[in-house]
Structure formats: structure tokens, C-alpha cells
Amino acid sequence: MIATLALAAPKSAPATDALIVPIVPKGKSVDLAGATAVLPAASRKKLLDLLADLKATGKRGEITRVAGVTGAPLIVALGLGERTSGTWSAEALRRSAGDAARALAGTRRVSITLPSSDPADVAAVATGALLGAYAFNEYKSRSEKDAPKPVRNFTLLVDDPKNAELKSVVADVAIVAAAVHGTRDLVNTPPGHLPPSALADAARAAAADLPIEVTVLDEKELIAGGFGGITAVGQGSDNPPRLIRLAYRPENPVGHLAFVGKGITFDTGGISIKPAAGMDAMKSDMAGAAAVINAACAIARLGLPVSITAYAPTAENMPSGKAQRPGDVITIYGGRTVEVLNTDAEGRLVLADALERAVEDSPDAIVDVATLTGAQTVALGLRTTGIMANNDDFRDEVFEASKRAGETMWPMPLPEELRATLDTPWADIANIGNRFGGMLSAAVFLKEFVPASIPWAHLDIAGPSYNEGTAYGDTPKGGSGAAVRTLVQLAKDRAAGA
């Protein structure tokens, strides 16, 4: 359950259990970056004196708790760090708010004093607070005392809480944050509880109250329809594969985007089995599917005038006597053949089917989202998504959308010479090349299944989709919800004619 988010004027703020007050460095001490209206002058001075005694520095993400100051039972001084060009970046505000929200787990009501009432600042702080207030305790048996609940109610203190633009910003943020939470929940769900059929059920549930048509092809329909990639990857499992399709068709749409998300609900590597260490994290191999499902639902909930078709090809990649073998040749939807040299390069096989099918919907552009390669983490680390595309202008459009959405991504090339590494005498293309530039050659493979006439971008979210380390900023441990905000922002930009 996502926290509620409201606006209020400082002088009429409702009762709260904690008040977040932003602070910044000032010489060897700190200064307030807000709170001038919510705290009386005497309280402001007392707070600054106490912060000096506690050696607060105001660096970004620093949390200092102070009690005994008039204004709230607990004041949390939140460091924003140094300003650049007279302001703070949206990312600094978002991550700082996320830090504070996580630190206040177990607190029911929290009020936040903002450094300004600018809509961009309000959006950044609201996003960070809602994304930071997250926990996945579905399968825990511990008592509430042992597992503090995330903050349930946030109130943003602004100059004019009736301002229409601010109200719209808060409403939009809440919708997108709920989509991110929904994606995280799916990624964090144990793989034994989320086979392909259950992911299909989750898609139906997410779209149940929305103007979205959900269609699911089962294993028999996939075989009959010629979806050889999805069928081959899923044939080794007792849990059969599915192809999930969500179609949102608003009145008078200004465009049509197709999203395709890799949905491997658990990836053992198949016959080319992975090492045991870290295999538990392979429950996150359906993060792309979860992202496109929830992004499509958020776009519909926002009522954006952009048609969306989302595909989630989903399978469980397991070794068995029925599993596909290295050396097999399979036929992708549409007729192209692929030699499977490595069954652990399975994501591109299910994506190829779905990309070919998405092309038949004649979208203006296609974005696929996938936890596709370990090479992505080698090239860009654990927090930066790689963007590859068959169209430089569209790649730049996605990149700009990611920056506005507050997701860290970086454009990467598709070198022509890598295509030759996918040649094979036994089929039209092989599913792997040599090990150099593995993230890029995987995208080169996918490029084969989208005509050059349709702009296409590939987002490799292998690292950013699942945080195996400690929580930071607005990102929890486990599923992060990567790419949801960027996909929604892309639709917003198209709706606005950007």
C-alpha cells in the first residue's frame, strides 16, 4: 500500500509525528533551506543551535533527529548538500527525500518543509518520499514491532496548497509512484509464487479498473501461433510460458508507443546452467515485463492521449529432459531462424518473438526493457541503464525522458562490426556472439527483429533493476522499479508534443 500525499500551508498544517526540515552547509555550520514559516523564530534559532551541537554538516542525505523544538514531536534535519547554480538538482531533492522517508519507517504521519514551492521541487521531493516509503513484507512472519511499517501519510508544506499546478503534480506523482511500487512488488515476489501464469494474472489485476484490454496467449496458442522463442525457452519448465498483451486506446490519440518487457520469471540458465552463487536474484529476470505492465497502467490512469501496446513475453528457463539444447535451431515469430548457442541467452529469444509481434501493431516507436546481459553491469555499473537504438533521434528522446524522470541512463552504440559475430552456418543468426561488447551484441541481435522504418530503443536494466546491496536514496533493497518512470515520461512527452 502506497503512502498518501497531501498539500498544506505551513500555518494550517495538520498534526504530525515528525517534521522534515531541509538544511544546507553554511561555513562550518548549517542553515535552514525552508521552515521559515512553519517554525517560529525562537524555534528556528533553537534548532540551529542544537544542530551545531550535534555537528550536523548539511551534506546530501545526512539525517539528524532533534526533539524538544516547538513545531513537532520530532524534527528531522535533512541535508540537501551544496547548491549548484543557486538551486538543487531534482535528483538531490529526490534522493534526500527518499533517505528521510526510509529513516522514518515506523512513523505514521510526516510533514515535509520544502526548500521552495516550485512545481519541479515539489515533484522531486514528493517522488522521493513516496518511493522511499516502501517495504515488501508479504512473506514475513515477524511481528509489526520487528518490522516497522513505512510512512503512511506525507504532507508537503507549500505556500499555496490550492494551486492547481501543484495539485496536478502531486496527483501525477502518486500514480507513477504506485506503478513503481507495483513493479517492485512483482520483482520481489519469490519465483515459486510467480510462474508465468501468475504474472499474467497480476497483469489482469493491475489493469482491471482501467480502459485496457488484456490478452494472454497460453502455451498451446503460442505453439500454434509460431512463437518459437517463447516456446523454446519455456519448454523445459513444468510452468508453461505466456505472452501477455495490454492495449490502451484513448480517444483521439496523438501517437502510439509499443513497450516490450522481458518476463523470465526465473532464470537458471537452462542447460547452460548458471553458477549457484547469486542465482536467487534471478527472480528479478522479469523486471522488464513488470515495468512495461505497470507503466502501461500508469499511462492509462493518467489519461494520456497516447495509445500504448505493451507486450510481456514470459517463461521460466529451467533445465530438464524437455529443455532446449545448445545447438538447437528455433524459428522466431515471423519466420527467422536462430541457432541457440547458449540457453542462458534466453531473454533475447522471447523478446524477438514479442518485437516481431509488436511491429504488426504499427506503432510509431518501440521500447523494449530487459535485464538482458551481465555485460551491462561491467560496462555501466549497477545503477546506470544502457540505451541502444536503431535511430539516434529516438535514442536521444528516450535519454532526455530518462533525465526528466530522474532515472540514470546512458546512450550506447550499436557497432556494425558486431553483427558478423552473430553469423552461423546453421541458421539466420546465432543468439550470442563473442564475449567482447556483450551488451551491445545482444542489442544488435534484437535490432534484427525490428524494421529500420520503426524507431526502436533497447533498455538494458540488468544492474539497476535489482539492488542486492543496501538501500540508498529512494531505492530500496531488492526490486527498484527501473524504467517505469522513463516510459511514463516518454508518453507524457509524446502527449505534449515534445
N, C-alpha and C positions, 0 to 999 in steps of 0.2 A: 504493500500500500504506500503510495507516494504521499509526501507531506503536503499540507495545504499551504497556499501562498496568498497573502493579502497585503494591501497597501493601507497606510495610516499616516496621519500627520503627527509629528512629534508631540505636540501638546495634547493630543487626544488619543494617544497610543493606548491600546488595551493592556491589561495586566500581563506581565511576562515573568518567566522563570529565569531568564538570562538576557542580557543586552550585549550585543556585539558592537564594539566601538572601534573603528579603524584608527590606527596610529601610524606615524611615519617617523623616520630618523630626523633628528634636528640637533646637529652638533654631536655632543656626547650624550644627549638625552633623546627624548621623543616629543612629538607634538600630536595633537588630535587632527584627524583628517575628516572631521564631521563632529557630530554630537553637540554642536554649539547650542542647538535649540532644545534638545532632549534633556540635557543636563544643566542645572543652574550653575552660575559662575563659580560658586563656592565648591560645588561637587567636581567641576572640571579641574579646579586647582588641586583639590584633594586627590583626585585620580592621578594627575600628572606627578604629584609628589610621591604617591605610592609606587607608580611605575618606575620612577627614578630610583627609589629604594630597592626595587626588585630587579634593577639592572636591565630593564626592557630596552631593546635596541630598535624595534620597529622594522626589522628586516622581514622580507616577504615570508608569510606563513608562520611567523612567530606568534605563539598564543600565550598570553599572560592573564591569569584569572585573578580578579580582585573582588573582595567582598567588603561590605561596610561603607559603600559610597551610595549616597541617595540617588535613586533612579531605577534600581532593580536589585533583587536579592543577590545577583551575581553579575558582574561586568566582565566581559571577555575582551581584552585589548588585542586586536588583530593587526599584526604587522602587514603593511602593504609594500614596504620597501621604498626605494628611491623613485621619484617621479622622473619620467623621460619626456622632454618637450612639454613640461608643465602638467602632465597628466599621468595616469597609469594605463598600462595596456589592458585590454579586455581579458587577456589570459592571466595576468597577475591578479585581477579582481576575482576572476572565476576560481582560480586555484586557491586563493586565500580564503574565499567564502567556503570552498569545499573543505579546506583544513579545519575551519571553525565548526562547520556542521558535523564533521566526524568527531571532533574533540568533545562536542556537546551531546553525544549519544547518551541516552538516559534522561535527557531534558525534554519536557513536553512542549513548552512554548518558548520561542526565541524571537526577540525583536532585533532588527539589524539597522544600525545607523549607516547610511551610505555616504561616501565622500562627495557625491553630488546627486542631483535628481535627473541628470541627463539620461535619456532612454537607453543609450548604449551601456552606461554604467549600471543602470537598474537591471538590464537584461543579463549582463555578465554576472553580477552578484546573485541574482535570482537563480540563474542556471547553476552556478557553483554550489549554492546552498542546497538546492533540490537534488543535484547529483551526488553531493557529499553525504546526504541523509539517506543512506542505503545500507541494507543488510539482507543477506539471504540465509534465513534460519529454518527453512522449510523442513529440513531433515534432522534438526537438532532436538534432543530431548531434555536439554538443560532448562532450568527454571529461568524466569524473567530476571531474577536477581543476578544470575551468572551471565546473561546475555542482554545487556542494555539495548533498548529499542532506539532506533534512530529518532531524531527530532520529528515531531508530528505536525507542528504549526510554526510557520515563519511569517513575521510581519515586517515588511520593509517600510521604514520611516522616510517619507518623502515630503516635499513642500506642499504638493497638491495631489492628494490621493484620488481625486475625482478626474484628474487629467485623462482624457480619452486615450491618448497615445500610450501612456504608462499602463493603463488598464489592459490595453490590447497586447502590449509587450508581455505583461505578466501572464495573461491567458495563453499566449503562444508558447512561452517558456514552459508552462506547466504541461502542455500537450506533448511537446518534444521530449521533456524530461521523463514523462511517463513512458514514452516509446523506448527511451534508453534503458529505463528500469526493466521494461518487459523483455528487452533483448538480453540484458544481464541475467535475468531470471532463467531464461531458456538456456543460456550458455552454462550457467552454474548447476543446472539440473543434472543429477547423476545419469550416465548413459543408459543404465538399466531401466530408468524411468522415462527415457525419451527416445524410443526407437523411431524410425521414420513415420510410422502411423500416428504416433503421439505428437510428433512435430506438426503433422498435418492437422490433427485435432486442435492444437494450440493456435494454428493459423486461422482456423474456422472460428475459434472462440474470440480471438483478437479482433476479427472483422465482423462479429455477429451483429453489432448495432450500427454498422456503417454502410454506406452505399457502395459496397464492394462485393463483387461476385467471386466466390472461391470455388475453384475446380481442382480436384485431386485425381490423378491417374494412378491406379494400383499396378501391381507387378504384371498382371495379365494384359492390361491396357498398354503398358509400356512396351512389352514384347510385341504386341500386335501393331503398335504404332511405330516400331523401328527405333526406339530409343536405346541403342546398343551400349552407350556409355554408362548410363544409369543402371541398366540391367546387368552389365558385366561386373560393375563394382559391387552391386548388391547381392549377386548370386551366391556368394559364399556364406551369407548370414541366414539364420532362421527368421530374422526380421526383414521382410521384403521391402524393397525400395518404393518410393513415391515421387511423383512430380507435382508440386504444389503451384498453382497459378492464382494470383489475385489480380482482379481487373477493376480499377476505379475509373469511371467515366462520368465526369461532371458535365453539366450543361455548358455549351459554348466554350470548350477547352481552347486554350491558346497554344497548346503543344501536347506532345506525347513522349514520355520517357519510359524506357524499359529498364528494370532492375533485375539482375540475376545474382543469386547468392548461393554459394557452395554450402550444402547441407549434409556433410558427413557426420552422422550423429555419434559415431565412434570410429576411430581410425587405428587399427592395429598395424596397418601397412599391408595387410593381406598376406599372400605367400611371401612377399618381400618384407618380412615382419620387422617391425621396429625394435630397438632395444627396450628392455623392460623399464629401465630408469626413465621416469617422466612420462610414461605412456598414459598415466591417469589424466594428464592435461589434455589428452586427445578427445575428451568430451567436448572441448571447445571448437572442434573442427567444423561445427555447423554454425559458427558465429556469423558468417556471411549471410546464410539463409535467415537467421534470426533478425539480422539488421534490415534486410530488404522487406521482410514481412512487417516489421514494426514501423519502418519508415513509410511504407505504403499506407498503413493505417493512420499514422500521424498526419500525412498529407491529406487524406480524406477527412479526418477530424477537423483539420484547419480549413477545409473547404476550398483549397486552392484550385484554380481553374486550369489544371494540367492533368491530362489523362496519365494514369500510371498502370503499367502492367508489370507485376513482379513475379518472377519465377524462382522457386526454391527446389532444385533437384536434390533429393535426399536419399541417402543409403547408409548402410552400416558396412564398413570394409573389414571383413573377417576372413581368416584362413580356415579352409575346410576342404573336404573332398569335392565340393561343388564350386570352389572359388576359381576365379580366372587365374591363369598362369602367366609368368613371364614368357614371352614368345607368342602368346595368343594374338590373333588379329580380329578386331571387332569393327563393326560398322556403326558409325555415328548417325544420328537422325539426319536425314538428307542425303546419305549415301557415301560419305567419305570414310575411308578405312584407316584404322590406326593400329600399329603394332605396339603391343603393351610390353615394353622392355622392363618396366618396374611397376609392380602393382601398388607401390606406395606413392606413385604419382597419379593418384586416382581422382583428385579433385578436378583436374583439367578435363577428365573424361566425362564427368557428369555435367560440368559447365559447358562443354562442347555441344552436348545434346540440347541443353537449355538455351544457349546462344542461338543455335540454328532455329529453334522454335520461336524465340523472341523476334528474330528477323521477320518471320511470317506476319507479325502484328504490325509491321511497317512503322516502327517508332521513329521519332526524329533523332534519337540518340539512345545508346545503351550504356549502362554502367554495370559491370559485374564486381562483386565484393567477395573476397575469398581469403581464407587462411591457407594460402597456396604453397608457400615454399619456406623452408628453413633458411634459404639463401637471403630472403628479405631481412631477417634479423641480423645476418652477417653484414649486409650492405648498409642498413639504415638503423639498426638497433631495435630495441624493444618498444619504442614509443612513437616511431615515425612510419606512417603508411607510405608505400610506394605507389605512385600514379604512373601508369603506362597507357598509351593510347595510339590509335591509328590516325589521329587527327590532332595536330598541335593546338589548334584553336580550342577544341573541346577539352583537351588535357588542361589548358590554361584556365578554362571556365571552371572545371572541377576543382582545380588548385585554388582559385580565388574563392570559390564557395567554401572550401575547407577552412580557409583563413577566417572568413566571416563567421563560420560556425564554431570556430575555436578548436578544430582538430588538426593535429600536426601531421602534415603530409608533405611529400616531396616528389617533383616530376623526375622520371627516369626515362632513358631512351629505349628504343627497340632496334638495336643494331641489325642491319640487313644480313650481315655475315652469320648470324646465329641461326638463320633458317636452315642453312646447309647441315648444321649439326643434328637436325631432326630428320634427315633423309634416311630411308631404309629401303632395301631392295624388295621387301616383303609386303609393303602397304603404302598408302599415300603419304603417311607421315608416322613418325615414332613419337611415343609420349614423353621421352626425355632425350636431351642432347648430352653434351659433355658437362662436367661439373662446374665449369667456369661461367659465371654470369647466370646462375640457375634461376634467379628471379626473373631475369629478362627473357631467357629462352622459354620459360613457362608462358609468359605473356605472348611471345612470338607464336607459340603453339595455338593459343586461344585466338589470336588475330586471324588465323586461317579460317575460322568459322563465322566471321562477320565480314560482309562485303565492304569494300572501301567506301562505298556510297553512303554508308550509315556511320556517323561518328560513334566511336566506342572507346570507353576508358575502363581500365582494369585496376582495381584497388587491391593490393596485397596487404592484408591486415594481420599476417601471421604473428607478428610480435605485439602490436597494440591491442589486439582483441582480447587478450587474456593476461592478466597481471599476476604472475607467480610470486612476485616479491611483496613487499609491504605496501599498504595503501599510501597514496600521495595525492595532495590537492583534492580534486573532485573525483579521483579514480580509486575505486575500492580494490581489495584483493579479489582475484577471480575475474569474471567477465566484466569488460569495460563498457560495452555498447558501442564499440568503434564503428564509425561510418554512418550511423543513423543521422546525426546532426548534419553531416555534409550532404547526404541525399535529400533531406528535407530542405536545406538551404538552396540546393540546386533547383529544386522545384519552385521555391519561392522566387529565385532569380528569374526563372523562365516565366513565371506568372507576372512578374513586374516588368518583363521585357528587358532585363539586364543583359 
